[in-house]
Amino acid sequence: MYDIETFYAGLVEHGLILPTGIRGGYGRGAVFEKILRGFNELVSRTAAPDGAEEMTFPPIVARTLIEKVGYMNSFPQLAGSVHSFFGNEAQARDITSRTQAGERWEDLLDITEVMLTPAACYPVYPVFSGLLPNGGRLVTVLNWVYRHEPSDEPTRLQSFRMREYIRVGRSEDVVAWRDAWLLRSLELLRGLGLAAQSDVASDPFFGRAGKMMAANQVDQRLKFEILVPVISEEKPTAICSFNWHQDHFSSKFGIRNADESLASTACLGFGLERVTLALIKAHGYDPQRWPEAVRAQLSL
């Protein structure tokens, strides 16, 4: 049965998620985290032969980076901007009196130099700037991501984790890598008992111009997703995405191949919370009752 309210209630009842009063901002219980970590470690083992460089970044990025990659042109509705207090004591007292009176006070805050990270791969591209080694580079990150999409639907979170691999190099190498990982990921997810299927997809570009950009993305087959029924059979949930950016990032950050030609980039990302929810939906709220083959792969 696919029912949002029943699924959410079951997740709460079994302590898998912890309500916080924030739509799309619930906490995760110990069992939820154990499943999530088990899947992340399975991905690491699967990808180990590739020899990806591991990097770690904070959940914030420079505002200038967001502006440089054009995020606000394409996805202003998803952005999270960090503001803080820069005022004097009188203004601080004003904040105190307003909050105690239940009044609005955000006009006393000013913009900072950082924004919440909207895509796990974004902090990596400046690192690639310059001349690449022969064969390009491959990097993996596990980053918290923020997107302003408040919802009661348990797979649609405002703050979540993405396990990503970012490939940079010649176009033919990058596309071949992305396509190989699409098949690799389908095999991995189906091996966990998930009814995974792939399809061409597009990003949620904003506005009328965004519809044209999304259509162009589909026409060029720049983005694929792996879909699993979690909330609905008719509209399965995307739990993994595969994106070829062509030279969008390499042109902005001066990323060049060893022969001085402009490089190409691609990334693949597993939505760790969504994969975890897909596994719970497929096998039940108690991992101790899951199929032994699945439990073994996830070290449960």
VEXLUM-133791 format. One line per field, with one value per residue (C-alpha): residue number from 1; residue in one letter; x, y, z. Coordinates in nm, 2 decimals, always signed. Example, Ala and Ser with C-alpha at 12.3 -4.5 7.8 and 13.67 -1.06 7.14 Angstrom:
residues 2
seq: c(1/2)
type: c(a/s)
X: c(+1.23/+1.37)
Y: c(-0.45/-0.11)
Z: c(+0.78/+0.71)
end
This chain:
residues 300
seq: c(1/2/3/4/5/6/7/8/9/10/11/12/13/14/15/16/17/18/19/20/21/22/23/24/25/26/27/28/29/30/31/32/33/34/35/36/37/38/39/40/41/42/43/44/45/46/47/48/49/50/51/52/53/54/55/56/57/58/59/60/61/62/63/64/65/66/67/68/69/70/71/72/73/74/75/76/77/78/79/80/81/82/83/84/85/86/87/88/89/90/91/92/93/94/95/96/97/98/99/100/101/102/103/104/105/106/107/108/109/110/111/112/113/114/115/116/117/118/119/120/121/122/123/124/125/126/127/128/129/130/131/132/133/134/135/136/137/138/139/140/141/142/143/144/145/146/147/148/149/150/151/152/153/154/155/156/157/158/159/160/161/162/163/164/165/166/167/168/169/170/171/172/173/174/175/176/177/178/179/180/181/182/183/184/185/186/187/188/189/190/191/192/193/194/195/196/197/198/199/200/201/202/203/204/205/206/207/208/209/210/211/212/213/214/215/216/217/218/219/220/221/222/223/224/225/226/227/228/229/230/231/232/233/234/235/236/237/238/239/240/241/242/243/244/245/246/247/248/249/250/251/252/253/254/255/256/257/258/259/260/261/262/263/264/265/266/267/268/269/270/271/272/273/274/275/276/277/278/279/280/281/282/283/284/285/286/287/288/289/290/291/292/293/294/295/296/297/298/299/300)
type: c(m/y/d/i/e/t/f/y/a/g/l/v/e/h/g/l/i/l/p/t/g/i/r/g/g/y/g/r/g/a/v/f/e/k/i/l/r/g/f/n/e/l/v/s/r/t/a/a/p/d/g/a/e/e/m/t/f/p/p/i/v/a/r/t/l/i/e/k/v/g/y/m/n/s/f/p/q/l/a/g/s/v/h/s/f/f/g/n/e/a/q/a/r/d/i/t/s/r/t/q/a/g/e/r/w/e/d/l/l/d/i/t/e/v/m/l/t/p/a/a/c/y/p/v/y/p/v/f/s/g/l/l/p/n/g/g/r/l/v/t/v/l/n/w/v/y/r/h/e/p/s/d/e/p/t/r/l/q/s/f/r/m/r/e/y/i/r/v/g/r/s/e/d/v/v/a/w/r/d/a/w/l/l/r/s/l/e/l/l/r/g/l/g/l/a/a/q/s/d/v/a/s/d/p/f/f/g/r/a/g/k/m/m/a/a/n/q/v/d/q/r/l/k/f/e/i/l/v/p/v/i/s/e/e/k/p/t/a/i/c/s/f/n/w/h/q/d/h/f/s/s/k/f/g/i/r/n/a/d/e/s/l/a/s/t/a/c/l/g/f/g/l/e/r/v/t/l/a/l/i/k/a/h/g/y/d/p/q/r/w/p/e/a/v/r/a/q/l/s/l)
X: c(+0.00/+0.13/+0.00/+0.21/+0.05/+0.06/+0.42/+0.52/+0.33/+0.50/+0.84/+0.77/+0.61/+0.92/+1.16/+1.32/+1.25/+1.20/+0.96/+1.10/+0.82/+1.00/+0.85/+1.11/+1.35/+1.29/+1.56/+1.69/+1.68/+1.97/+1.83/+1.77/+2.13/+2.26/+2.08/+2.20/+2.56/+2.54/+2.44/+2.70/+2.97/+2.84/+2.88/+3.23/+3.32/+3.16/+3.35/+3.68/+3.86/+3.81/+4.04/+3.84/+4.00/+3.79/+3.71/+3.50/+3.34/+3.12/+2.74/+2.81/+2.96/+3.08/+2.80/+3.03/+3.05/+2.67/+2.66/+2.94/+2.77/+2.44/+2.24/+2.02/+1.94/+1.81/+1.69/+1.62/+1.32/+1.55/+1.82/+1.91/+2.08/+2.26/+2.19/+2.33/+2.33/+2.58/+2.41/+2.48/+2.35/+2.03/+1.94/+2.02/+1.77/+1.52/+1.56/+1.50/+1.19/+1.05/+1.10/+0.95/+0.65/+0.61/+0.69/+0.90/+1.27/+1.45/+1.49/+1.76/+1.97/+2.21/+2.34/+2.66/+2.92/+2.79/+2.49/+2.38/+2.52/+2.25/+2.45/+2.71/+2.94/+2.96/+3.26/+3.47/+3.48/+3.71/+3.95/+3.98/+4.08/+4.39/+4.55/+4.43/+4.66/+4.64/+4.31/+4.14/+4.04/+3.77/+3.65/+3.40/+3.22/+2.95/+2.79/+2.48/+2.26/+1.99/+1.69/+1.39/+1.12/+0.92/+0.69/+0.51/+0.61/+0.89/+1.12/+1.12/+1.36/+1.50/+1.82/+1.97/+2.29/+2.43/+2.70/+2.85/+3.13/+3.25/+3.44/+3.64/+3.83/+3.76/+3.40/+3.40/+3.57/+3.33/+3.01/+3.14/+3.20/+2.85/+2.68/+2.88/+2.78/+2.42/+2.42/+2.64/+2.40/+2.10/+2.27/+2.36/+2.01/+1.83/+2.07/+1.92/+1.57/+1.46/+1.24/+1.48/+1.43/+1.62/+1.48/+1.58/+1.51/+1.55/+1.63/+1.36/+1.45/+1.25/+0.99/+0.90/+1.26/+1.33/+1.08/+1.28/+1.61/+1.45/+1.33/+1.68/+1.83/+1.60/+1.66/+2.03/+2.00/+2.22/+2.05/+1.93/+1.76/+1.71/+1.35/+1.19/+0.83/+0.83/+0.53/+0.36/+0.38/+0.27/+0.52/+0.83/+1.09/+1.43/+1.69/+2.00/+2.09/+2.35/+2.44/+2.67/+2.74/+2.93/+3.16/+2.92/+3.16/+3.49/+3.44/+3.36/+3.66/+3.92/+3.94/+4.15/+4.27/+4.63/+4.63/+4.50/+4.15/+3.85/+3.75/+3.40/+3.24/+2.98/+2.85/+2.65/+2.47/+2.30/+2.03/+2.12/+1.80/+1.59/+1.77/+1.71/+1.34/+1.32/+1.47/+1.23/+0.94/+1.05/+1.14/+0.96/+1.02/+1.23/+1.57/+1.61/+1.33/+1.47/+1.61/+1.94/+2.11/+2.01/+2.11/+2.45/+2.53/+2.44/+2.61/+2.28)
Y: c(+0.00/+0.35/+0.61/+0.91/+0.95/+0.58/+0.55/+0.86/+0.74/+0.40/+0.56/+0.76/+0.47/+0.26/+0.54/+0.55/+0.92/+1.19/+1.48/+1.82/+2.05/+2.14/+2.02/+1.81/+1.85/+1.54/+1.37/+1.02/+0.74/+0.50/+0.22/+0.46/+0.58/+0.22/+0.14/+0.46/+0.40/+0.04/+0.15/+0.42/+0.17/-0.07/+0.21/+0.26/-0.10/-0.12/+0.19/+0.11/-0.02/+0.32/+0.48/+0.81/+1.09/+1.15/+1.51/+1.66/+2.00/+2.19/+2.23/+2.59/+2.74/+3.08/+3.31/+3.40/+3.03/+3.01/+3.33/+3.20/+2.87/+3.05/+2.87/+3.17/+3.20/+2.84/+2.74/+3.05/+2.87/+2.61/+2.84/+2.88/+3.20/+3.25/+3.58/+3.70/+3.99/+4.27/+4.54/+4.74/+4.69/+4.90/+4.68/+4.37/+4.49/+4.55/+4.18/+4.07/+4.28/+4.17/+3.80/+3.82/+4.00/+3.74/+4.00/+3.97/+4.05/+3.93/+4.28/+4.33/+4.07/+4.11/+3.88/+3.69/+3.56/+3.20/+3.00/+2.65/+2.39/+2.32/+2.04/+1.81/+1.85/+2.23/+2.28/+2.03/+2.22/+2.51/+2.24/+2.11/+2.45/+2.44/+2.16/+1.81/+1.50/+1.25/+1.06/+1.34/+1.31/+1.13/+1.26/+1.14/+1.34/+1.29/+1.62/+1.77/+1.95/+2.20/+2.27/+2.48/+2.23/+2.21/+1.90/+1.65/+1.38/+1.18/+1.14/+1.52/+1.67/+2.02/+1.89/+1.56/+1.38/+1.29/+1.05/+1.17/+1.09/+1.36/+1.28/+1.53/+1.47/+1.43/+1.42/+1.07/+0.94/+1.13/+1.01/+0.65/+0.67/+0.81/+0.55/+0.26/+0.38/+0.39/+0.02/-0.04/+0.14/-0.04/-0.37/-0.26/-0.14/-0.44/-0.66/-0.50/-0.61/-0.27/-0.25/+0.00/+0.14/+0.42/+0.70/+1.03/+1.32/+1.70/+1.94/+2.16/+2.48/+2.79/+2.97/+2.97/+2.98/+2.69/+2.47/+2.52/+2.44/+2.12/+2.01/+2.07/+1.87/+1.58/+1.61/+1.59/+1.31/+1.50/+1.36/+1.01/+0.90/+0.57/+0.55/+0.32/+0.32/+0.45/+0.69/+0.60/+0.33/+0.58/+0.84/+0.65/+0.84/+0.93/+0.79/+0.83/+1.07/+1.08/+1.42/+1.52/+1.89/+1.92/+2.22/+2.42/+2.40/+2.36/+2.68/+2.88/+2.74/+2.71/+2.33/+2.19/+1.85/+1.76/+1.86/+2.21/+2.14/+2.23/+1.95/+1.80/+1.70/+1.46/+1.35/+1.07/+1.10/+0.86/+1.03/+0.84/+0.92/+0.83/+0.50/+0.42/+0.50/+0.29/+0.00/+0.04/+0.06/-0.25/-0.47/-0.33/-0.12/-0.38/-0.46/-0.77/-0.92/-0.82/-1.09/-1.22/-1.14/-0.77/-0.76/-0.91/-0.65/-0.37/-0.52/-0.51)
Z: c(+0.00/-0.09/+0.15/+0.27/+0.61/+0.69/+0.59/+0.79/+1.09/+1.07/+1.05/+1.36/+1.55/+1.50/+1.60/+1.25/+1.22/+1.49/+1.43/+1.49/+1.39/+1.07/+0.74/+0.57/+0.86/+1.08/+1.29/+1.23/+1.48/+1.55/+1.33/+1.04/+1.06/+1.08/+0.75/+0.59/+0.70/+0.58/+0.23/+0.22/+0.31/+0.04/-0.22/-0.09/-0.13/-0.48/-0.60/-0.42/-0.74/-0.91/-0.66/-0.61/-0.41/-0.09/+0.00/+0.28/+0.29/+0.53/+0.46/+0.34/+0.03/-0.07/-0.20/-0.49/-0.59/-0.61/-0.82/-1.05/-1.14/-1.21/-0.94/-0.87/-1.24/-1.25/-0.90/-0.69/-0.53/-0.38/-0.24/+0.13/+0.22/+0.55/+0.73/+1.06/+1.31/+1.25/+1.46/+1.78/+2.13/+2.07/+1.77/+1.97/+2.24/+1.96/+1.85/+2.21/+2.26/+1.92/+1.98/+2.33/+2.18/+1.90/+1.63/+1.31/+1.35/+1.04/+0.90/+1.16/+1.00/+0.71/+0.44/+0.50/+0.26/+0.27/+0.15/+0.24/+0.00/-0.27/-0.45/-0.30/-0.60/-0.60/-0.37/-0.57/-0.91/-0.79/-0.67/-1.03/-1.17/-1.40/-1.59/-1.51/-1.51/-1.79/-1.76/-1.56/-1.19/-0.99/-0.65/-0.40/-0.13/+0.13/+0.19/+0.36/+0.10/+0.15/-0.08/+0.02/-0.05/+0.28/+0.26/+0.48/+0.23/+0.40/+0.10/+0.03/+0.27/+0.31/+0.45/+0.35/+0.26/-0.09/-0.16/-0.48/-0.73/-0.96/-1.28/-1.48/-1.80/-2.18/-2.28/-2.41/-2.09/-1.87/-2.05/-2.06/-1.69/-1.62/-1.84/-1.68/-1.33/-1.43/-1.50/-1.20/-0.97/-1.11/-1.03/-0.68/-0.59/-0.74/-0.55/-0.24/-0.34/-0.48/-0.79/-0.95/-1.30/-1.49/-1.70/-1.86/-1.63/-1.59/-1.30/-1.15/-1.34/-1.24/-1.45/-1.82/-1.94/-1.70/-1.89/-2.21/-2.02/-1.88/-2.23/-2.37/-2.08/-2.17/-2.54/-2.49/-2.24/-1.99/-1.68/-1.58/-1.25/-1.09/-0.97/-0.70/-0.58/-0.22/-0.20/-0.53/-0.80/-1.06/-0.96/-0.82/-0.62/-0.76/-0.53/-0.75/-1.03/-1.31/-1.47/-1.75/-1.73/-2.05/-2.00/-1.77/-1.47/-1.65/-1.85/-1.53/-1.33/-1.61/-1.59/-1.88/-1.99/-2.01/-2.38/-2.28/-2.42/-2.21/-1.98/-1.92/-1.59/-1.47/-1.13/-0.98/-0.65/-0.42/-0.20/+0.13/+0.31/+0.00/-0.04/+0.32/+0.30/-0.02/+0.17/+0.46/+0.22/+0.04/+0.34/+0.64/+0.95/+1.13/+0.96/+1.17/+0.96/+0.62/+0.38/+0.50/+0.17/+0.21/+0.58/+0.50/+0.23/+0.47/+0.78/+0.97)
end
